[in-house]
Amino acid sequence: MKNNIDKKSRVSGDVYDAVIVGGGASGLAAAIELGIEAPEFRVAILEKNDELGCKIRATGSGRCNIANVDAEGYKDIMSFFGKIGLVTRAYDNGLVYPYSESAADVTALLDRKAIELGIEIITGAEVRSVQKREDIFEIEYIYGAGKTTHNGNVCSSNVILATGGKAGPTFGTTGDGYKISRELGHTIVTAVPVLTSVECREWQSTGTLDARTLGGTRMRGRISLYKDITGLFEEDTKIFEEMGEIQFTKYGLSGICVFNMTRFMRYNKSAGETLEQFRIKIDLFSDGHIEDHLSERRKSELSGEKISDVLCTVLKENIAEYVIKYAEEQIAGSIFTSGRPVSTLTDEEIASISDAVHQLTFCPIGIRGWKDAQATAGGVSVEEVDLSTFESRLCTGLYITGELLDRDYPCGGYNLSNAWLTGILSARDISKNASL
Ligand SMILES: Cc1cc2nc3c(=O)[nH]c(=O)nc-3n(C[C@H](O)[C@H](O)[C@H](O)COP(=O)(O)OP(=O)(O)OC[C@H]3O[C@@H](n4cnc5c(N)ncnc54)[C@H](O)[C@@H]3O)c2cc1C
């Protein structure tokens, strides 16, 4: 996409009714809503990338899980997309996608609508500061590359800060909005990466139980997270549970349910807290009881079958092998591996295998960082904005939207919903004030 603003006007100090900082999901929704509701307004988007909506293109693995039927403001979001002509499809699980299942199509549509509505788009412009002088905001930015960087500035009665958080920095989201908001008086709740994978100690093993053998396998299971400083990790310390596809990677655990779990793995490093207070337990056979399965086999005419073969009727082969080694470690002197038949299993050994299948435990040692994360937890304190308009309570005319706010959600279209909705509501408020 080309700038629809003459490069010379970048330094003009032009005056706008609204300037949107950040042309991502929230900024584009705000711009379009403003273009529709207040066509007489002069509106600009300042975007630091050379194109708008870079991150949107990568969402939903290129399919763009645009919303969720259970997301806050779902009706408003759908009415917005209806107005601009996007056809969507909601699946039984509540996930909503563009009918074309193409994130690139969504970005292209938003881009085109913004231009059609006369929004002035200034790309390659990195906003460095926003200051309020009396009733007007002065927005300073740089453009150009390397030694040929230039300064530009514009003025505006309203500013929508929609710079996103820090997740996926390659898309331009490097936390710039935190500094800008702080300078305008806002409090920033420490930002941490969420919706990302988890590294576990079991992958660093030097013993016989080496979780690297699980790498590359996916399996449906129930994942639970326990938080307990006493180290007991009993049932009452469970803080998260979700059923889903677990991906065993070359460093630990991944998959949607693991991503969602990371939202609950917040800890205070500066207060000396570590990930040691968490344990992850996976139930690999949540639809049944492996104890019953093995006990029945032990009595049946199939009792001559190898333990590993019986486990392979429920688990993938490498997972079954890992489970056997894990169970072995629980009971001193037990060896399951040398082709032992099920008939020889003691009750204690069956209980140990059951523990391994239903409560396979992992110790998290790291949460993958910003490059891998799909969202940011933390950001501008929500107590400092009006949650019906997203206007700052500290600075009239300043709106803070999208992932820049301390609002994060699980996978499933909720984070984009938050971006669209906060953008739309801020634009409505600005246009409402205009028509007074
Ligand atoms: C790989 C990936 C896949 C995802 N998939 C989904 C999904 O399918 N469904 C879902 O609901 N959520 C998904 N998300 C999360 C979702 O994309 C974000 O929550 C959402 O895009 C946030 O919208 P935003 O407008 O607040 O920020 P962004 O969309 O990140 O946009 C912020 C924009 O501001 C610009 N900017 C930053 N600083 C400046 C500055 N100083 N000056 C000018 N411009 C600036 C950035 O370049 C960027 O274009 C995904 C995230 C990632 C990383």
The ligand as a Tripos MOL2 file, in Angstrom:
@<TRIPOS>MOLECULE
LIG
   53    58     1     0     0
SMALL
NO_CHARGES

@<TRIPOS>ATOM
      1 C1          0.9130  -14.5960   14.9230 C.3       1 LIG1
      2 C2         -0.3150  -14.0380   15.5970 C.ar      1 LIG1
      3 C3         -1.5500  -14.6130   15.3280 C.ar      1 LIG1
      4 C4         -2.6970  -14.1210   15.9540 C.ar      1 LIG1
      5 N1         -3.9080  -14.6650   15.6330 N.ar      1 LIG1
      6 C5         -5.0330  -14.1730   16.2020 C.ar      1 LIG1
      7 C6         -6.3160  -14.6440   15.8190 C.ar      1 LIG1
      8 O1         -6.4610  -15.4720   14.9100 O.2       1 LIG1
      9 N2         -7.4020  -14.1450   16.4690 N.ar      1 LIG1
     10 C7         -7.2930  -13.1880   17.4500 C.ar      1 LIG1
     11 O2         -8.3200  -12.7720   18.0170 O.2       1 LIG1
     12 N3         -6.0950  -12.6620   17.7770 N.ar      1 LIG1
     13 C8         -4.9660  -13.1110   17.1680 C.ar      1 LIG1
     14 N4         -3.7640  -12.5660   17.4930 N.ar      1 LIG1
     15 C9         -3.7260  -11.4090   18.4160 C.3       1 LIG1
     16 C10        -4.1860  -10.1320   17.6460 C.3       1 LIG1
     17 O3         -3.5380  -10.0940   16.4000 O.3       1 LIG1
     18 C11        -3.8540   -8.8550   18.4270 C.3       1 LIG1
     19 O4         -4.4020   -8.9380   19.7190 O.3       1 LIG1
     20 C12        -4.4070   -7.6280   17.7120 C.3       1 LIG1
     21 O5         -3.8370   -7.4860   16.4300 O.3       1 LIG1
     22 C13        -4.1340   -6.3670   18.5150 C.3       1 LIG1
     23 O6         -4.6200   -5.2730   17.7750 O.3       1 LIG1
     24 P1         -4.0120   -3.8180   17.9920 P.3       1 LIG1
     25 O7         -4.6050   -2.9610   16.9550 O.co2     1 LIG1
     26 O8         -4.1300   -3.4430   19.4050 O.co2     1 LIG1
     27 O9         -2.4730   -3.9810   17.7050 O.3       1 LIG1
     28 P2         -1.7700   -4.4240   16.3450 P.3       1 LIG1
     29 O10        -2.6980   -5.1250   15.4460 O.co2     1 LIG1
     30 O11        -0.5600   -5.1430   16.8070 O.co2     1 LIG1
     31 O12        -1.4140   -3.0500   15.6410 O.3       1 LIG1
     32 C14        -0.6070   -2.0740   16.2300 C.3       1 LIG1
     33 C15         0.0010   -1.2510   15.1120 C.3       1 LIG1
     34 O13         0.6530   -0.1080   15.6750 O.3       1 LIG1
     35 C16         1.8470    0.1290   14.9570 C.3       1 LIG1
     36 N5          2.7550    0.9050   15.8080 N.ar      1 LIG1
     37 C17         3.3870    0.5010   16.9370 C.ar      1 LIG1
     38 N6          4.1220    1.4880   17.4300 N.ar      1 LIG1
     39 C18         3.9710    2.5380   16.6180 C.ar      1 LIG1
     40 C19         4.5000    3.8530   16.5980 C.ar      1 LIG1
     41 N7          5.3580    4.2900   17.5130 N.pl3     1 LIG1
     42 N8          4.1390    4.7010   15.5830 N.ar      1 LIG1
     43 C20         3.2800    4.2910   14.6230 C.ar      1 LIG1
     44 N9          2.7650    3.0410   14.5780 N.ar      1 LIG1
     45 C21         3.0970    2.1780   15.5720 C.ar      1 LIG1
     46 C22         2.3640   -1.2530   14.6580 C.3       1 LIG1
     47 O14         3.2780   -1.2510   13.5900 O.3       1 LIG1
     48 C23         1.0600   -1.9920   14.3280 C.3       1 LIG1
     49 O15         0.7690   -1.9510   12.9610 O.3       1 LIG1
     50 C24        -2.5930  -13.0420   16.8840 C.ar      1 LIG1
     51 C25        -1.3440  -12.4760   17.1520 C.ar      1 LIG1
     52 C26        -0.2180  -12.9570   16.5160 C.ar      1 LIG1
     53 C27         1.1220  -12.3250   16.8000 C.3       1 LIG1
@<TRIPOS>BOND
     1     1     2 1
     2     2     3 ar
     3     2    52 ar
     4     3     4 ar
     5     4     5 ar
     6     4    50 ar
     7     5     6 ar
     8     6     7 ar
     9     6    13 1
    10     7     8 2
    11     7     9 ar
    12     9    10 ar
    13    10    11 2
    14    10    12 ar
    15    12    13 ar
    16    13    14 ar
    17    14    15 1
    18    14    50 ar
    19    15    16 1
    20    16    17 1
    21    16    18 1
    22    18    19 1
    23    18    20 1
    24    20    21 1
    25    20    22 1
    26    22    23 1
    27    23    24 1
    28    24    25 2
    29    24    26 1
    30    24    27 1
    31    27    28 1
    32    28    29 2
    33    28    30 1
    34    28    31 1
    35    31    32 1
    36    32    33 1
    37    33    34 1
    38    33    48 1
    39    34    35 1
    40    35    36 1
    41    35    46 1
    42    36    37 ar
    43    36    45 ar
    44    37    38 ar
    45    38    39 ar
    46    39    40 ar
    47    39    45 ar
    48    40    41 1
    49    40    42 ar
    50    42    43 ar
    51    43    44 ar
    52    44    45 ar
    53    46    47 1
    54    46    48 1
    55    48    49 1
    56    50    51 ar
    57    51    52 ar
    58    52    53 1
@<TRIPOS>SUBSTRUCTURE
     1 LIG1         1 GROUP 0 **** ****
